[in-house]
Amino acid sequence: MARIKVEWSVEANQDLIDILEFYITRNGSSVYSKKLYSKINKSIKSLSKNPFLGAKTGDPDIRAFINGDFQVIYGVFDKLILVILIWDCRRDTEDKVIDTRRK
């Protein structure tokens, strides 16, 4: 299957920046953040090749791809994948809650 175009929402971009900055500050080094950035980008590339890898959510157009401690929440629209948000599953859930139960 050919790759599908991937776009990032403003919120997803900010989520990624926040997560990476958190770990740089927490660890006093950018080593882990660089590895994490690479891991998330590999996940996105996998999704661009096979957009239905992620688990279904309550919305038929929205899926959640779980990779370790992170979820990539994305929408599949015709020939476009929209990354809606990046979620660190170790984070306090009061911030955002995504229902990833299979329906």
A tleap script that builds the chain and sets N, CA, C and O, in Angstrom:
source leaprc.protein.ff14SB
mol = sequence {
  NMET ALA ARG ILE LYS VAL GLU TRP SER VAL
  GLU ALA ASN GLN ASP LEU ILE ASP ILE LEU
  GLU PHE TYR ILE THR ARG ASN GLY SER SER
  VAL TYR SER LYS LYS LEU TYR SER LYS ILE
  ASN LYS SER ILE LYS SER LEU SER LYS ASN
  PRO PHE LEU GLY ALA LYS THR GLY ASP PRO
  ASP ILE ARG ALA PHE ILE ASN GLY ASP PHE
  GLN VAL ILE TYR GLY VAL PHE ASP LYS LEU
  ILE LEU VAL ILE LEU ILE TRP ASP CYS ARG
  ARG ASP THR GLU ASP LYS VAL ILE ASP THR
  ARG ARG CLYS
}
set mol.1.N position { 0.833 -1.177 0.000 }
set mol.1.CA position { 0.000 0.000 0.000 }
set mol.1.C position { 0.885 1.249 0.000 }
set mol.1.O position { 1.895 1.304 0.701 }
set mol.2.N position { 0.503 2.225 -0.774 }
set mol.2.CA position { 1.244 3.494 -0.846 }
set mol.2.C position { 1.054 4.277 0.448 }
set mol.2.O position { 0.061 4.115 1.157 }
set mol.3.N position { 2.014 5.115 0.728 }
set mol.3.CA position { 1.908 5.952 1.925 }
set mol.3.C position { 0.807 6.984 1.763 }
set mol.3.O position { 0.579 7.521 0.679 }
set mol.4.N position { 0.139 7.241 2.864 }
set mol.4.CA position { -0.907 8.253 2.909 }
set mol.4.C position { -0.305 9.509 3.537 }
set mol.4.O position { 0.509 9.421 4.456 }
set mol.5.N position { -0.701 10.655 3.047 }
set mol.5.CA position { -0.203 11.932 3.575 }
set mol.5.C position { -0.581 12.057 5.054 }
set mol.5.O position { -1.691 11.704 5.452 }
set mol.6.N position { 0.346 12.560 5.852 }
set mol.6.CA position { 0.136 12.748 7.283 }
set mol.6.C position { 0.247 14.228 7.603 }
set mol.6.O position { 1.204 14.890 7.199 }
set mol.7.N position { -0.725 14.738 8.323 }
set mol.7.CA position { -0.676 16.115 8.826 }
set mol.7.C position { -0.855 16.077 10.339 }
set mol.7.O position { -1.486 15.168 10.879 }
set mol.8.N position { -0.299 17.059 11.004 }
set mol.8.CA position { -0.377 17.162 12.456 }
set mol.8.C position { -1.260 18.337 12.840 }
set mol.8.O position { -1.154 19.416 12.256 }
set mol.9.N position { -2.131 18.131 13.821 }
set mol.9.CA position { -2.912 19.244 14.353 }
set mol.9.C position { -1.987 20.115 15.201 }
set mol.9.O position { -0.914 19.679 15.620 }
set mol.10.N position { -2.415 21.334 15.443 }
set mol.10.CA position { -1.644 22.245 16.303 }
set mol.10.C position { -1.501 21.626 17.692 }
set mol.10.O position { -0.434 21.697 18.302 }
set mol.11.N position { -2.584 21.015 18.190 }
set mol.11.CA position { -2.555 20.396 19.518 }
set mol.11.C position { -1.559 19.239 19.570 }
set mol.11.O position { -0.828 19.106 20.552 }
set mol.12.N position { -1.515 18.398 18.535 }
set mol.12.CA position { -0.583 17.274 18.516 }
set mol.12.C position { 0.859 17.768 18.505 }
set mol.12.O position { 1.708 17.213 19.202 }
set mol.13.N position { 1.143 18.804 17.721 }
set mol.13.CA position { 2.490 19.383 17.708 }
set mol.13.C position { 2.878 19.879 19.090 }
set mol.13.O position { 3.996 19.648 19.549 }
set mol.14.N position { 1.948 20.565 19.756 }
set mol.14.CA position { 2.225 21.090 21.087 }
set mol.14.C position { 2.389 19.960 22.100 }
set mol.14.O position { 3.243 20.036 22.983 }
set mol.15.N position { 1.562 18.899 21.973 }
set mol.15.CA position { 1.705 17.734 22.857 }
set mol.15.C position { 3.109 17.156 22.750 }
set mol.15.O position { 3.751 16.872 23.761 }
set mol.16.N position { 3.580 16.983 21.521 }
set mol.16.CA position { 4.901 16.407 21.314 }
set mol.16.C position { 5.985 17.296 21.914 }
set mol.16.O position { 6.890 16.805 22.588 }
set mol.17.N position { 5.896 18.580 21.675 }
set mol.17.CA position { 6.872 19.522 22.243 }
set mol.17.C position { 6.855 19.454 23.764 }
set mol.17.O position { 7.908 19.392 24.398 }
set mol.18.N position { 5.654 19.465 24.352 }
set mol.18.CA position { 5.519 19.415 25.818 }
set mol.18.C position { 6.129 18.143 26.396 }
set mol.18.O position { 6.839 18.190 27.401 }
set mol.19.N position { 5.853 17.009 25.761 }
set mol.19.CA position { 6.379 15.729 26.240 }
set mol.19.C position { 7.901 15.715 26.161 }
set mol.19.O position { 8.575 15.342 27.120 }
set mol.20.N position { 8.436 16.122 25.018 }
set mol.20.CA position { 9.890 16.109 24.854 }
set mol.20.C position { 10.573 17.066 25.823 }
set mol.20.O position { 11.606 16.732 26.404 }
set mol.21.N position { 10.004 18.249 26.000 }
set mol.21.CA position { 10.580 19.219 26.944 }
set mol.21.C position { 10.502 18.712 28.385 }
set mol.21.O position { 11.424 18.926 29.172 }
set mol.22.N position { 9.404 18.043 28.728 }
set mol.22.CA position { 9.258 17.486 30.070 }
set mol.22.C position { 10.410 16.539 30.382 }
set mol.22.O position { 11.031 16.631 31.441 }
set mol.23.N position { 10.694 15.622 29.446 }
set mol.23.CA position { 11.752 14.643 29.694 }
set mol.23.C position { 13.148 15.254 29.641 }
set mol.23.O position { 14.052 14.779 30.329 }
set mol.24.N position { 13.337 16.286 28.845 }
set mol.24.CA position { 14.634 16.977 28.855 }
set mol.24.C position { 14.864 17.604 30.227 }
set mol.24.O position { 15.950 17.492 30.798 }
set mol.25.N position { 13.839 18.262 30.747 }
set mol.25.CA position { 13.946 18.901 32.056 }
set mol.25.C position { 14.107 17.858 33.159 }
set mol.25.O position { 14.968 17.987 34.029 }
set mol.26.N position { 13.281 16.841 33.113 }
set mol.26.CA position { 13.290 15.817 34.159 }
set mol.26.C position { 14.617 15.061 34.187 }
set mol.26.O position { 15.167 14.805 35.258 }
set mol.27.N position { 15.126 14.707 33.014 }
set mol.27.CA position { 16.341 13.895 32.949 }
set mol.27.C position { 17.621 14.714 32.890 }
set mol.27.O position { 18.712 14.169 33.054 }
set mol.28.N position { 17.499 16.024 32.655 }
set mol.28.CA position { 18.690 16.863 32.549 }
set mol.28.C position { 19.506 16.576 31.304 }
set mol.28.O position { 20.687 16.917 31.226 }
set mol.29.N position { 18.857 15.940 30.320 }
set mol.29.CA position { 19.541 15.553 29.089 }
set mol.29.C position { 18.499 15.362 27.996 }
set mol.29.O position { 17.333 15.089 28.281 }
set mol.30.N position { 18.917 15.505 26.757 }
set mol.30.CA position { 17.986 15.326 25.646 }
set mol.30.C position { 18.046 13.911 25.047 }
set mol.30.O position { 17.357 13.634 24.065 }
set mol.31.N position { 18.845 13.030 25.615 }
set mol.31.CA position { 19.039 11.693 25.047 }
set mol.31.C position { 17.714 10.936 24.953 }
set mol.31.O position { 17.364 10.433 23.885 }
set mol.32.N position { 16.976 10.852 26.061 }
set mol.32.CA position { 15.710 10.112 26.048 }
set mol.32.C position { 14.702 10.773 25.106 }
set mol.32.O position { 13.989 10.077 24.382 }
set mol.33.N position { 14.635 12.089 25.107 }
set mol.33.CA position { 13.698 12.803 24.236 }
set mol.33.C position { 13.989 12.536 22.767 }
set mol.33.O position { 13.062 12.417 21.966 }
set mol.34.N position { 15.254 12.442 22.405 }
set mol.34.CA position { 15.613 12.139 21.021 }
set mol.34.C position { 15.162 10.736 20.641 }
set mol.34.O position { 14.655 10.526 19.540 }
set mol.35.N position { 15.342 9.772 21.544 }
set mol.35.CA position { 14.894 8.399 21.286 }
set mol.35.C position { 13.375 8.352 21.170 }
set mol.35.O position { 12.826 7.672 20.303 }
set mol.36.N position { 12.717 9.072 22.042 }
set mol.36.CA position { 11.257 9.113 22.042 }
set mol.36.C position { 10.736 9.747 20.750 }
set mol.36.O position { 9.779 9.250 20.155 }
set mol.37.N position { 11.353 10.825 20.323 }
set mol.37.CA position { 10.978 11.487 19.079 }
set mol.37.C position { 11.100 10.527 17.898 }
set mol.37.O position { 10.223 10.470 17.037 }
set mol.38.N position { 12.178 9.787 17.871 }
set mol.38.CA position { 12.398 8.809 16.805 }
set mol.38.C position { 11.333 7.713 16.853 }
set mol.38.O position { 10.810 7.306 15.815 }
set mol.39.N position { 11.015 7.242 18.044 }
set mol.39.CA position { 10.010 6.186 18.211 }
set mol.39.C position { 8.630 6.656 17.732 }
set mol.39.O position { 7.921 5.915 17.051 }
set mol.40.N position { 8.262 7.868 18.083 }
set mol.40.CA position { 6.966 8.412 17.668 }
set mol.40.C position { 6.935 8.602 16.154 }
set mol.40.O position { 5.929 8.292 15.515 }
set mol.41.N position { 8.015 9.104 15.577 }
set mol.41.CA position { 8.073 9.272 14.115 }
set mol.41.C position { 7.982 7.937 13.390 }
set mol.41.O position { 7.346 7.857 12.338 }
set mol.42.N position { 8.598 6.892 13.921 }
set mol.42.CA position { 8.488 5.563 13.319 }
set mol.42.C position { 7.047 5.072 13.365 }
set mol.42.O position { 6.565 4.446 12.422 }
set mol.43.N position { 6.364 5.360 14.467 }
set mol.43.CA position { 4.950 4.984 14.584 }
set mol.43.C position { 4.121 5.682 13.514 }
set mol.43.O position { 3.264 5.065 12.882 }
set mol.44.N position { 4.379 6.964 13.316 }
set mol.44.CA position { 3.640 7.741 12.316 }
set mol.44.C position { 3.925 7.196 10.915 }
set mol.44.O position { 3.013 7.104 10.093 }
set mol.45.N position { 5.174 6.834 10.636 }
set mol.45.CA position { 5.500 6.256 9.329 }
set mol.45.C position { 4.769 4.930 9.123 }
set mol.45.O position { 4.294 4.645 8.023 }
set mol.46.N position { 4.681 4.131 10.170 }
set mol.46.CA position { 3.934 2.868 10.081 }
set mol.46.C position { 2.469 3.136 9.767 }
set mol.46.O position { 1.858 2.437 8.959 }
set mol.47.N position { 1.914 4.152 10.413 }
set mol.47.CA position { 0.510 4.496 10.173 }
set mol.47.C position { 0.296 5.004 8.755 }
set mol.47.O position { -0.754 4.763 8.159 }
set mol.48.N position { 1.285 5.705 8.213 }
set mol.48.CA position { 1.136 6.223 6.851 }
set mol.48.C position { 1.105 5.084 5.831 }
set mol.48.O position { 0.544 5.234 4.746 }
set mol.49.N position { 1.707 3.948 6.180 }
set mol.49.CA position { 1.677 2.778 5.306 }
set mol.49.C position { 0.431 1.930 5.533 }
set mol.49.O position { -0.106 1.342 4.593 }
set mol.50.N position { -0.024 1.868 6.777 }
set mol.50.CA position { -1.200 1.075 7.125 }
set mol.50.C position { -2.037 1.852 8.145 }
set mol.50.O position { -1.850 1.674 9.349 }
set mol.51.N position { -2.943 2.698 7.691 }
set mol.51.CA position { -3.664 3.601 8.587 }
set mol.51.C position { -4.622 2.921 9.568 }
set mol.51.O position { -5.123 3.569 10.488 }
set mol.52.N position { -4.879 1.643 9.384 }
set mol.52.CA position { -5.837 0.980 10.270 }
set mol.52.C position { -5.151 0.100 11.312 }
set mol.52.O position { -5.767 -0.821 11.848 }
set mol.53.N position { -3.880 0.379 11.600 }
set mol.53.CA position { -3.156 -0.353 12.640 }
set mol.53.C position { -3.710 -0.054 14.030 }
set mol.53.O position { -3.728 -0.932 14.892 }
set mol.54.N position { -4.153 1.155 14.249 }
set mol.54.CA position { -4.611 1.570 15.567 }
set mol.54.C position { -5.959 0.978 15.948 }
set mol.54.O position { -6.729 0.535 15.096 }
set mol.55.N position { -6.222 0.983 17.246 }
set mol.55.CA position { -7.489 0.481 17.779 }
set mol.55.C position { -8.619 1.456 17.456 }
set mol.55.O position { -8.420 2.670 17.416 }
set mol.56.N position { -9.793 0.906 17.230 }
set mol.56.CA position { -10.965 1.741 16.984 }
set mol.56.C position { -11.357 2.471 18.260 }
set mol.56.O position { -11.118 1.989 19.367 }
set mol.57.N position { -11.957 3.633 18.087 }
set mol.57.CA position { -12.498 4.396 19.215 }
set mol.57.C position { -14.000 4.533 19.002 }
set mol.57.O position { -14.557 3.915 18.094 }
set mol.58.N position { -14.646 5.320 19.816 }
set mol.58.CA position { -16.083 5.541 19.668 }
set mol.58.C position { -16.459 6.252 18.384 }
set mol.58.O position { -17.606 6.162 17.945 }
set mol.59.N position { -15.526 6.950 17.777 }
set mol.59.CA position { -15.741 7.643 16.507 }
set mol.59.C position { -15.142 6.782 15.401 }
set mol.59.O position { -13.964 6.432 15.482 }
set mol.60.N position { -15.908 6.429 14.373 }
set mol.60.CA position { -15.394 5.527 13.330 }
set mol.60.C position { -14.197 6.077 12.545 }
set mol.60.O position { -13.463 5.304 11.928 }
set mol.61.N position { -13.992 7.379 12.559 }
set mol.61.CA position { -12.871 7.981 11.830 }
set mol.61.C position { -11.622 8.147 12.690 }
set mol.61.O position { -10.558 8.476 12.168 }
set mol.62.N position { -11.733 7.924 14.002 }
set mol.62.CA position { -10.632 8.174 14.929 }
set mol.62.C position { -10.103 6.853 15.463 }
set mol.62.O position { -10.872 5.965 15.831 }
set mol.63.N position { -8.778 6.733 15.502 }
set mol.63.CA position { -8.131 5.514 15.976 }
set mol.63.C position { -7.017 5.883 16.960 }
set mol.63.O position { -6.553 7.023 16.989 }
set mol.64.N position { -6.598 4.911 17.758 }
set mol.64.CA position { -5.522 5.120 18.731 }
set mol.64.C position { -4.459 4.056 18.519 }
set mol.64.O position { -4.733 2.863 18.646 }
set mol.65.N position { -3.251 4.486 18.198 }
set mol.65.CA position { -2.125 3.584 18.010 }
set mol.65.C position { -1.272 3.652 19.266 }
set mol.65.O position { -0.734 4.707 19.604 }
set mol.66.N position { -1.151 2.532 19.953 }
set mol.66.CA position { -0.398 2.482 21.205 }
set mol.66.C position { 0.970 1.905 20.921 }
set mol.66.O position { 1.097 0.843 20.312 }
set mol.67.N position { 2.001 2.621 21.369 }
set mol.67.CA position { 3.385 2.183 21.193 }
set mol.67.C position { 4.102 2.416 22.513 }
set mol.67.O position { 4.549 3.526 22.801 }
set mol.68.N position { 4.208 1.370 23.303 }
set mol.68.CA position { 4.841 1.497 24.616 }
set mol.68.C position { 3.982 2.341 25.535 }
set mol.68.O position { 2.819 2.018 25.777 }
set mol.69.N position { 4.545 3.412 26.043 }
set mol.69.CA position { 3.842 4.294 26.973 }
set mol.69.C position { 3.137 5.450 26.282 }
set mol.69.O position { 2.672 6.378 26.943 }
set mol.70.N position { 3.054 5.403 24.964 }
set mol.70.CA position { 2.485 6.516 24.223 }
set mol.70.C position { 1.370 6.075 23.300 }
set mol.70.O position { 1.380 4.965 22.767 }
set mol.71.N position { 0.410 6.961 23.122 }
set mol.71.CA position { -0.663 6.750 22.162 }
set mol.71.C position { -0.616 7.868 21.133 }
set mol.71.O position { -0.408 9.035 21.464 }
set mol.72.N position { -0.812 7.487 19.894 }
set mol.72.CA position { -0.987 8.460 18.827 }
set mol.72.C position { -2.463 8.390 18.468 }
set mol.72.O position { -2.935 7.374 17.958 }
set mol.73.N position { -3.185 9.459 18.730 }
set mol.73.CA position { -4.607 9.529 18.405 }
set mol.73.C position { -4.705 10.232 17.055 }
set mol.73.O position { -4.202 11.343 16.884 }
set mol.74.N position { -5.355 9.575 16.101 }
set mol.74.CA position { -5.355 10.104 14.743 }
set mol.74.C position { -6.667 9.804 14.038 }
set mol.74.O position { -7.408 8.895 14.414 }
set mol.75.N position { -6.931 10.588 13.016 }
set mol.75.CA position { -8.110 10.385 12.180 }
set mol.75.C position { -7.687 9.929 10.802 }
set mol.75.O position { -6.636 10.319 10.294 }
set mol.76.N position { -8.531 9.090 10.202 }
set mol.76.CA position { -8.285 8.619 8.845 }
set mol.76.C position { -9.379 9.201 7.963 }
set mol.76.O position { -10.557 8.878 8.117 }
set mol.77.N position { -8.979 10.054 7.045 }
set mol.77.CA position { -9.917 10.754 6.177 }
set mol.77.C position { -9.441 10.636 4.734 }
set mol.77.O position { -8.446 11.255 4.357 }
set mol.78.N position { -10.141 9.850 3.929 }
set mol.78.CA position { -9.796 9.622 2.522 }
set mol.78.C position { -8.308 9.317 2.377 }
set mol.78.O position { -7.866 8.234 2.763 }
set mol.79.N position { -7.536 10.235 1.835 }
set mol.79.CA position { -6.109 10.007 1.609 }
set mol.79.C position { -5.255 10.835 2.566 }
set mol.79.O position { -4.167 11.294 2.218 }
set mol.80.N position { -5.779 11.014 3.790 }
set mol.80.CA position { -5.092 11.835 4.776 }
set mol.80.C position { -5.209 11.211 6.158 }
set mol.80.O position { -6.272 10.734 6.556 }
set mol.81.N position { -4.096 11.223 6.878 }
set mol.81.CA position { -4.096 10.880 8.296 }
set mol.81.C position { -3.833 12.174 9.043 }
set mol.81.O position { -2.852 12.867 8.774 }
set mol.82.N position { -4.714 12.498 9.984 }
set mol.82.CA position { -4.531 13.694 10.809 }
set mol.82.C position { -4.171 13.244 12.216 }
set mol.82.O position { -4.982 12.619 12.900 }
set mol.83.N position { -2.950 13.563 12.650 }
set mol.83.CA position { -2.535 13.266 14.016 }
set mol.83.C position { -3.210 14.301 14.901 }
set mol.83.O position { -2.941 15.498 14.800 }
set mol.84.N position { -4.092 13.819 15.770 }
set mol.84.CA position { -4.905 14.712 16.590 }
set mol.84.C position { -4.198 15.051 17.895 }
set mol.84.O position { -4.189 16.206 18.321 }
set mol.85.N position { -3.606 14.042 18.529 }
set mol.85.CA position { -2.840 14.296 19.741 }
set mol.85.C position { -1.895 13.151 20.025 }
set mol.85.O position { -2.077 12.034 19.540 }
set mol.86.N position { -0.889 13.446 20.816 }
set mol.86.CA position { 0.071 12.462 21.299 }
set mol.86.C position { -0.129 12.412 22.805 }
set mol.86.O position { -0.136 13.443 23.476 }
set mol.87.N position { -0.292 11.206 23.326 }
set mol.87.CA position { -0.588 11.070 24.750 }
set mol.87.C position { 0.434 10.171 25.425 }
set mol.87.O position { 0.667 9.047 24.982 }
set mol.88.N position { 1.039 10.661 26.486 }
set mol.88.CA position { 1.926 9.861 27.325 }
set mol.88.C position { 1.029 9.176 28.348 }
set mol.88.O position { 0.436 9.850 29.190 }
set mol.89.N position { 0.916 7.865 28.294 }
set mol.89.CA position { -0.009 7.115 29.153 }
set mol.89.C position { 0.385 7.162 30.628 }
set mol.89.O position { -0.400 6.766 31.489 }
set mol.90.N position { 1.579 7.635 30.924 }
set mol.90.CA position { 2.013 7.773 32.312 }
set mol.90.C position { 1.544 9.099 32.905 }
set mol.90.O position { 1.725 9.348 34.097 }
set mol.91.N position { 0.955 9.929 32.092 }
set mol.91.CA position { 0.509 11.264 32.464 }
set mol.91.C position { -0.803 11.194 33.252 }
set mol.91.O position { -1.550 10.223 33.132 }
set mol.92.N position { -1.076 12.208 34.043 }
set mol.92.CA position { -2.318 12.300 34.803 }
set mol.92.C position { -3.492 12.345 33.835 }
set mol.92.O position { -3.526 13.191 32.942 }
set mol.93.N position { -4.444 11.449 34.003 }
set mol.93.CA position { -5.559 11.339 33.060 }
set mol.93.C position { -6.591 12.451 33.202 }
set mol.93.O position { -7.495 12.537 32.371 }
set mol.94.N position { -6.496 13.293 34.206 }
set mol.94.CA position { -7.459 14.384 34.343 }
set mol.94.C position { -7.288 15.422 33.243 }
set mol.94.O position { -8.209 16.187 32.959 }
set mol.95.N position { -6.108 15.450 32.622 }
set mol.95.CA position { -5.839 16.382 31.540 }
set mol.95.C position { -6.707 16.108 30.321 }
set mol.95.O position { -7.456 16.974 29.870 }
set mol.96.N position { -6.598 14.891 29.792 }
set mol.96.CA position { -7.345 14.493 28.599 }
set mol.96.C position { -7.698 13.026 28.738 }
set mol.96.O position { -6.912 12.241 29.268 }
set mol.97.N position { -8.854 12.660 28.275 }
set mol.97.CA position { -9.254 11.258 28.330 }
set mol.97.C position { -9.708 10.846 26.940 }
set mol.97.O position { -10.561 11.501 26.340 }
set mol.98.N position { -9.141 9.765 26.430 }
set mol.98.CA position { -9.513 9.224 25.144 }
set mol.98.C position { -10.055 7.819 25.356 }
set mol.98.O position { -9.408 6.993 25.999 }
set mol.99.N position { -11.228 7.548 24.824 }
set mol.99.CA position { -11.840 6.230 24.950 }
set mol.99.C position { -11.318 5.364 23.806 }
set mol.99.O position { -11.672 5.572 22.646 }
set mol.100.N position { -10.463 4.377 24.151 }
set mol.100.CA position { -9.891 3.506 23.115 }
set mol.100.C position { -10.477 2.110 23.175 }
set mol.100.O position { -9.899 1.174 22.622 }
set mol.101.N position { -11.622 1.952 23.841 }
set mol.101.CA position { -12.258 0.633 23.887 }
set mol.101.C position { -12.732 0.256 22.494 }
set mol.101.O position { -13.277 1.086 21.766 }
set mol.102.N position { -12.521 -0.986 22.133 }
set mol.102.CA position { -12.974 -1.471 20.822 }
set mol.102.C position { -14.485 -1.541 20.803 }
set mol.102.O position { -15.113 -1.965 21.773 }
set mol.103.N position { -15.061 -1.122 19.695 }
set mol.103.CA position { -16.520 -1.154 19.544 }
set mol.103.C position { -16.883 -2.052 18.397 }
set mol.103.O position { -18.064 -2.221 18.096 }
savepdb mol mol.pdb
quit
